[in-house]
Amino acid sequence: MAAELREREKRQKARERQKRKRYFLTQKLYGVAMLILTAVSVKLLEGDITVAFILVPMGIVLITSKEMLIVNKYFWESEGV
């Protein structure tokens, strides 16, 4: 009985770890998308880099941060609010 409980708990932790990895991968992809959007915008706006002053720092923060910055379903589940 105790072994089954430990196994169930182990699987639950593995699922939670997988969800967390997926969350941070999504956050990093959003950051990369912002950097790509910046490059495309600068090209379309014929060199006007005004948009880059906002999007580049946001993209870099999303890529490098270890904090949860994207608010989605997993964010609210893990916060316990």
Chimera marker file (.cmm) of the C-alpha trace (Angstrom):
<marker_set name="trace">
<marker id="1" x="0.000" y="0.000" z="0.000" r="1" g="1" b="0" radius="0.5"/>
<marker id="2" x="2.779" y="2.431" z="0.918" r="1" g="1" b="0" radius="0.5"/>
<marker id="3" x="4.692" y="1.507" z="-2.237" r="1" g="1" b="0" radius="0.5"/>
<marker id="4" x="1.658" y="2.356" z="-4.390" r="1" g="1" b="0" radius="0.5"/>
<marker id="5" x="1.311" y="5.698" z="-2.652" r="1" g="1" b="0" radius="0.5"/>
<marker id="6" x="4.991" y="6.503" z="-3.197" r="1" g="1" b="0" radius="0.5"/>
<marker id="7" x="4.724" y="5.508" z="-6.867" r="1" g="1" b="0" radius="0.5"/>
<marker id="8" x="1.639" y="7.680" z="-7.359" r="1" g="1" b="0" radius="0.5"/>
<marker id="9" x="3.374" y="10.599" z="-5.662" r="1" g="1" b="0" radius="0.5"/>
<marker id="10" x="6.459" y="10.067" z="-7.826" r="1" g="1" b="0" radius="0.5"/>
<marker id="11" x="4.344" y="10.125" z="-11.013" r="1" g="1" b="0" radius="0.5"/>
<marker id="12" x="2.549" y="13.272" z="-9.826" r="1" g="1" b="0" radius="0.5"/>
<marker id="13" x="5.877" y="15.040" z="-9.236" r="1" g="1" b="0" radius="0.5"/>
<marker id="14" x="7.089" y="13.945" z="-12.677" r="1" g="1" b="0" radius="0.5"/>
<marker id="15" x="3.926" y="15.365" z="-14.296" r="1" g="1" b="0" radius="0.5"/>
<marker id="16" x="4.348" y="18.621" z="-12.398" r="1" g="1" b="0" radius="0.5"/>
<marker id="17" x="8.005" y="18.841" z="-13.449" r="1" g="1" b="0" radius="0.5"/>
<marker id="18" x="6.976" y="18.279" z="-17.082" r="1" g="1" b="0" radius="0.5"/>
<marker id="19" x="4.299" y="20.999" z="-16.888" r="1" g="1" b="0" radius="0.5"/>
<marker id="20" x="6.834" y="23.429" z="-15.415" r="1" g="1" b="0" radius="0.5"/>
<marker id="21" x="9.368" y="22.662" z="-18.160" r="1" g="1" b="0" radius="0.5"/>
<marker id="22" x="6.688" y="23.177" z="-20.805" r="1" g="1" b="0" radius="0.5"/>
<marker id="23" x="5.692" y="26.503" z="-19.213" r="1" g="1" b="0" radius="0.5"/>
<marker id="24" x="9.244" y="27.858" z="-19.290" r="1" g="1" b="0" radius="0.5"/>
<marker id="25" x="9.806" y="26.583" z="-22.827" r="1" g="1" b="0" radius="0.5"/>
<marker id="26" x="6.680" y="28.482" z="-23.888" r="1" g="1" b="0" radius="0.5"/>
<marker id="27" x="7.955" y="31.592" z="-22.111" r="1" g="1" b="0" radius="0.5"/>
<marker id="28" x="11.295" y="31.352" z="-23.914" r="1" g="1" b="0" radius="0.5"/>
<marker id="29" x="9.544" y="30.878" z="-27.263" r="1" g="1" b="0" radius="0.5"/>
<marker id="30" x="7.482" y="34.025" z="-26.611" r="1" g="1" b="0" radius="0.5"/>
<marker id="31" x="10.748" y="35.874" z="-26.025" r="1" g="1" b="0" radius="0.5"/>
<marker id="32" x="12.224" y="34.594" z="-29.280" r="1" g="1" b="0" radius="0.5"/>
<marker id="33" x="8.994" y="35.540" z="-31.080" r="1" g="1" b="0" radius="0.5"/>
<marker id="34" x="9.302" y="39.090" z="-29.727" r="1" g="1" b="0" radius="0.5"/>
<marker id="35" x="12.849" y="39.373" z="-31.050" r="1" g="1" b="0" radius="0.5"/>
<marker id="36" x="11.762" y="38.079" z="-34.454" r="1" g="1" b="0" radius="0.5"/>
<marker id="37" x="8.803" y="40.474" z="-34.442" r="1" g="1" b="0" radius="0.5"/>
<marker id="38" x="11.231" y="43.302" z="-33.703" r="1" g="1" b="0" radius="0.5"/>
<marker id="39" x="13.456" y="42.388" z="-36.641" r="1" g="1" b="0" radius="0.5"/>
<marker id="40" x="10.493" y="42.137" z="-39.011" r="1" g="1" b="0" radius="0.5"/>
<marker id="41" x="9.010" y="45.411" z="-37.747" r="1" g="1" b="0" radius="0.5"/>
<marker id="42" x="12.273" y="47.294" z="-38.214" r="1" g="1" b="0" radius="0.5"/>
<marker id="43" x="12.550" y="45.923" z="-41.747" r="1" g="1" b="0" radius="0.5"/>
<marker id="44" x="8.950" y="46.855" z="-42.614" r="1" g="1" b="0" radius="0.5"/>
<marker id="45" x="9.244" y="50.311" z="-41.050" r="1" g="1" b="0" radius="0.5"/>
<marker id="46" x="12.342" y="51.038" z="-43.139" r="1" g="1" b="0" radius="0.5"/>
<marker id="47" x="14.803" y="51.188" z="-40.269" r="1" g="1" b="0" radius="0.5"/>
<marker id="48" x="12.660" y="52.889" z="-37.603" r="1" g="1" b="0" radius="0.5"/>
<marker id="49" x="13.863" y="51.185" z="-34.419" r="1" g="1" b="0" radius="0.5"/>
<marker id="50" x="11.425" y="52.800" z="-31.988" r="1" g="1" b="0" radius="0.5"/>
<marker id="51" x="9.590" y="49.505" z="-31.472" r="1" g="1" b="0" radius="0.5"/>
<marker id="52" x="12.901" y="47.849" z="-30.576" r="1" g="1" b="0" radius="0.5"/>
<marker id="53" x="13.232" y="49.963" z="-27.419" r="1" g="1" b="0" radius="0.5"/>
<marker id="54" x="10.309" y="48.038" z="-25.927" r="1" g="1" b="0" radius="0.5"/>
<marker id="55" x="10.341" y="44.635" z="-27.603" r="1" g="1" b="0" radius="0.5"/>
<marker id="56" x="14.047" y="43.786" z="-27.343" r="1" g="1" b="0" radius="0.5"/>
<marker id="57" x="14.285" y="44.162" z="-23.534" r="1" g="1" b="0" radius="0.5"/>
<marker id="58" x="10.985" y="42.319" z="-23.090" r="1" g="1" b="0" radius="0.5"/>
<marker id="59" x="12.163" y="39.479" z="-25.324" r="1" g="1" b="0" radius="0.5"/>
<marker id="60" x="15.491" y="39.173" z="-23.536" r="1" g="1" b="0" radius="0.5"/>
<marker id="61" x="13.815" y="39.146" z="-20.121" r="1" g="1" b="0" radius="0.5"/>
<marker id="62" x="11.388" y="36.426" z="-21.237" r="1" g="1" b="0" radius="0.5"/>
<marker id="63" x="14.250" y="34.298" z="-22.544" r="1" g="1" b="0" radius="0.5"/>
<marker id="64" x="16.566" y="34.663" z="-19.547" r="1" g="1" b="0" radius="0.5"/>
<marker id="65" x="14.195" y="34.929" z="-16.571" r="1" g="1" b="0" radius="0.5"/>
<marker id="66" x="13.673" y="32.073" z="-14.144" r="1" g="1" b="0" radius="0.5"/>
<marker id="67" x="10.508" y="33.719" z="-12.838" r="1" g="1" b="0" radius="0.5"/>
<marker id="68" x="7.047" y="33.008" z="-14.168" r="1" g="1" b="0" radius="0.5"/>
<marker id="69" x="6.193" y="36.070" z="-16.261" r="1" g="1" b="0" radius="0.5"/>
<marker id="70" x="3.504" y="34.763" z="-18.623" r="1" g="1" b="0" radius="0.5"/>
<marker id="71" x="0.091" y="34.604" z="-16.973" r="1" g="1" b="0" radius="0.5"/>
<marker id="72" x="-1.795" y="31.515" z="-18.134" r="1" g="1" b="0" radius="0.5"/>
<marker id="73" x="-3.639" y="28.535" z="-16.645" r="1" g="1" b="0" radius="0.5"/>
<marker id="74" x="-0.475" y="26.913" z="-15.267" r="1" g="1" b="0" radius="0.5"/>
<marker id="75" x="0.565" y="30.192" z="-13.631" r="1" g="1" b="0" radius="0.5"/>
<marker id="76" x="-2.679" y="30.326" z="-11.649" r="1" g="1" b="0" radius="0.5"/>
<marker id="77" x="-2.513" y="26.615" z="-10.776" r="1" g="1" b="0" radius="0.5"/>
<marker id="78" x="1.000" y="26.909" z="-9.401" r="1" g="1" b="0" radius="0.5"/>
<marker id="79" x="0.337" y="30.155" z="-7.524" r="1" g="1" b="0" radius="0.5"/>
<marker id="80" x="-2.541" y="28.533" z="-5.653" r="1" g="1" b="0" radius="0.5"/>
<marker id="81" x="-4.709" y="31.637" z="-5.900" r="1" g="1" b="0" radius="0.5"/>
<link id1="1" id2="2" r="1" g="1" b="0" radius="0.2"/>
<link id1="2" id2="3" r="1" g="1" b="0" radius="0.2"/>
<link id1="3" id2="4" r="1" g="1" b="0" radius="0.2"/>
<link id1="4" id2="5" r="1" g="1" b="0" radius="0.2"/>
<link id1="5" id2="6" r="1" g="1" b="0" radius="0.2"/>
<link id1="6" id2="7" r="1" g="1" b="0" radius="0.2"/>
<link id1="7" id2="8" r="1" g="1" b="0" radius="0.2"/>
<link id1="8" id2="9" r="1" g="1" b="0" radius="0.2"/>
<link id1="9" id2="10" r="1" g="1" b="0" radius="0.2"/>
<link id1="10" id2="11" r="1" g="1" b="0" radius="0.2"/>
<link id1="11" id2="12" r="1" g="1" b="0" radius="0.2"/>
<link id1="12" id2="13" r="1" g="1" b="0" radius="0.2"/>
<link id1="13" id2="14" r="1" g="1" b="0" radius="0.2"/>
<link id1="14" id2="15" r="1" g="1" b="0" radius="0.2"/>
<link id1="15" id2="16" r="1" g="1" b="0" radius="0.2"/>
<link id1="16" id2="17" r="1" g="1" b="0" radius="0.2"/>
<link id1="17" id2="18" r="1" g="1" b="0" radius="0.2"/>
<link id1="18" id2="19" r="1" g="1" b="0" radius="0.2"/>
<link id1="19" id2="20" r="1" g="1" b="0" radius="0.2"/>
<link id1="20" id2="21" r="1" g="1" b="0" radius="0.2"/>
<link id1="21" id2="22" r="1" g="1" b="0" radius="0.2"/>
<link id1="22" id2="23" r="1" g="1" b="0" radius="0.2"/>
<link id1="23" id2="24" r="1" g="1" b="0" radius="0.2"/>
<link id1="24" id2="25" r="1" g="1" b="0" radius="0.2"/>
<link id1="25" id2="26" r="1" g="1" b="0" radius="0.2"/>
<link id1="26" id2="27" r="1" g="1" b="0" radius="0.2"/>
<link id1="27" id2="28" r="1" g="1" b="0" radius="0.2"/>
<link id1="28" id2="29" r="1" g="1" b="0" radius="0.2"/>
<link id1="29" id2="30" r="1" g="1" b="0" radius="0.2"/>
<link id1="30" id2="31" r="1" g="1" b="0" radius="0.2"/>
<link id1="31" id2="32" r="1" g="1" b="0" radius="0.2"/>
<link id1="32" id2="33" r="1" g="1" b="0" radius="0.2"/>
<link id1="33" id2="34" r="1" g="1" b="0" radius="0.2"/>
<link id1="34" id2="35" r="1" g="1" b="0" radius="0.2"/>
<link id1="35" id2="36" r="1" g="1" b="0" radius="0.2"/>
<link id1="36" id2="37" r="1" g="1" b="0" radius="0.2"/>
<link id1="37" id2="38" r="1" g="1" b="0" radius="0.2"/>
<link id1="38" id2="39" r="1" g="1" b="0" radius="0.2"/>
<link id1="39" id2="40" r="1" g="1" b="0" radius="0.2"/>
<link id1="40" id2="41" r="1" g="1" b="0" radius="0.2"/>
<link id1="41" id2="42" r="1" g="1" b="0" radius="0.2"/>
<link id1="42" id2="43" r="1" g="1" b="0" radius="0.2"/>
<link id1="43" id2="44" r="1" g="1" b="0" radius="0.2"/>
<link id1="44" id2="45" r="1" g="1" b="0" radius="0.2"/>
<link id1="45" id2="46" r="1" g="1" b="0" radius="0.2"/>
<link id1="46" id2="47" r="1" g="1" b="0" radius="0.2"/>
<link id1="47" id2="48" r="1" g="1" b="0" radius="0.2"/>
<link id1="48" id2="49" r="1" g="1" b="0" radius="0.2"/>
<link id1="49" id2="50" r="1" g="1" b="0" radius="0.2"/>
<link id1="50" id2="51" r="1" g="1" b="0" radius="0.2"/>
<link id1="51" id2="52" r="1" g="1" b="0" radius="0.2"/>
<link id1="52" id2="53" r="1" g="1" b="0" radius="0.2"/>
<link id1="53" id2="54" r="1" g="1" b="0" radius="0.2"/>
<link id1="54" id2="55" r="1" g="1" b="0" radius="0.2"/>
<link id1="55" id2="56" r="1" g="1" b="0" radius="0.2"/>
<link id1="56" id2="57" r="1" g="1" b="0" radius="0.2"/>
<link id1="57" id2="58" r="1" g="1" b="0" radius="0.2"/>
<link id1="58" id2="59" r="1" g="1" b="0" radius="0.2"/>
<link id1="59" id2="60" r="1" g="1" b="0" radius="0.2"/>
<link id1="60" id2="61" r="1" g="1" b="0" radius="0.2"/>
<link id1="61" id2="62" r="1" g="1" b="0" radius="0.2"/>
<link id1="62" id2="63" r="1" g="1" b="0" radius="0.2"/>
<link id1="63" id2="64" r="1" g="1" b="0" radius="0.2"/>
<link id1="64" id2="65" r="1" g="1" b="0" radius="0.2"/>
<link id1="65" id2="66" r="1" g="1" b="0" radius="0.2"/>
<link id1="66" id2="67" r="1" g="1" b="0" radius="0.2"/>
<link id1="67" id2="68" r="1" g="1" b="0" radius="0.2"/>
<link id1="68" id2="69" r="1" g="1" b="0" radius="0.2"/>
<link id1="69" id2="70" r="1" g="1" b="0" radius="0.2"/>
<link id1="70" id2="71" r="1" g="1" b="0" radius="0.2"/>
<link id1="71" id2="72" r="1" g="1" b="0" radius="0.2"/>
<link id1="72" id2="73" r="1" g="1" b="0" radius="0.2"/>
<link id1="73" id2="74" r="1" g="1" b="0" radius="0.2"/>
<link id1="74" id2="75" r="1" g="1" b="0" radius="0.2"/>
<link id1="75" id2="76" r="1" g="1" b="0" radius="0.2"/>
<link id1="76" id2="77" r="1" g="1" b="0" radius="0.2"/>
<link id1="77" id2="78" r="1" g="1" b="0" radius="0.2"/>
<link id1="78" id2="79" r="1" g="1" b="0" radius="0.2"/>
<link id1="79" id2="80" r="1" g="1" b="0" radius="0.2"/>
<link id1="80" id2="81" r="1" g="1" b="0" radius="0.2"/>
</marker_set>
